Amino acid sequence: MRNNALKIIVPNLKPHHLDPRSCQGSNSVGGIVLDQFASMVNHSCDSNTFWINEGEALRFRAAKDISAGSELSMSYTDTTRDYKTRQEAYISQFNFTCSCEICQKGDDGPTGKLRDKILQIENLDKSALDFRGNFFDKTIQDMTKAGFGLGAYGMNLMHHGLLQLQINQKDYKKILRTCLVLYFGVERLSIPPVPADARLDTLFRVFQINGLAKQNAKSFRGTDSHVPALAEKLHLNFYELYVRMLEKWIGGDTTVTKFAKKSFDEFLKMKNAEEGDNKWQYASLAKKNKGARKEFVANVNELLVWAGLEKLGEKEIL
Ligand SMILES: [Zn+2]
C-alpha cells in the first residue's frame, strides 16, 4: 500500500563525555504516523521545511527563508542519494517523478564504475566492504581526480565511511581532519542539502574530537604540532556552536536543545570549578562579543587550512 506516513523519530540526547564513539548513529525510529497537515506538504529535494518530533507533536521548521504565499515543501525520501536513485524511489513509493530545481538539472554525480562503488556502500553490499584496505580514501581520490568537488553525490557517504574506519582505528589526527572536512566542506556544499540533524551530529563530533586532541598530541608531529593546542582552544567554542545551531535549526524550545544547553552550562561550571582561583572566564560567541567571534573564526580557519579546506567567512562558520 502506498501512503505518505512519516517515521516518528526519537532523538538521542547526547551527553558531553569525550568519546567520539558515544555519538554514533543519530536518531531512533519509534513508529510511523499519518498526519493531516504533513500529508498536504508537497515534496522537493531542496525543501524549504523539515519536520521534527517533539513529545507528541510533529513540528515543521523552516530550512531556508520562505517568502509569504509560497508553497511549503519537505523531502519524502533520503535526498543524499543520487538523481537516478531518488527518482526510482519517488516512482516506486509515491508514484511521481520529481521536477524540483535540483532534479531539473539531472544527474551531475559520478557515473559508471565510480557510481557503482558508491552504490555498493549505499546498498551495504558486504562483498564489497573491505575495511582493511583504503577503499574510502581511494574512492575519494578517484572522485577528486575525475573533477567532482566535495559537494558531489557520494562524497558524503565516502567521508562517513572513512570517518568510521578512523574511529575504529582511534586515529585522532585523521578523525579530526575528516570531521572538519565533513562539516565545513562536504555537508555544507552538498546538493541536495544534507538534513539539519545529520549536520548537527557531525558538529557534535567536531566538538568531541577537538576535546581529545590534546591528550592524543603524540600523533600530531612536525607541521601538525600546533594543532592540539589550537583544537583545545576551540573545544568549548565548538560545544557552544553546537548548542547555537540546535537553537537555530531545531528550536530553543525543544527537549534536545534544552538538554544540550543544560549540559553546556554544567560543563562550564565544572571548568570554572577546576580553574579555582585563576578567575577563568569563558568568552561566549554571542553576537555582541565581536572580539571572541573574530578570534574563533580566525582559529577555525587555521584548522580548516590544516585540514586542506579553504578559509570561510564569519557567516559561513557562525
Ligand atoms: Zn527533486
Boltz pocket constraint, residues with backbone or C-beta under 6 A from the ligand:
constraints:
  - pocket:
      binder: B
      contacts: [[A, 44], [A, 45], [A, 46], [A, 98], [A, 99], [A, 100], [A, 101], [A, 102], [A, 103], [A, 104]]
      max_distance: 6.0
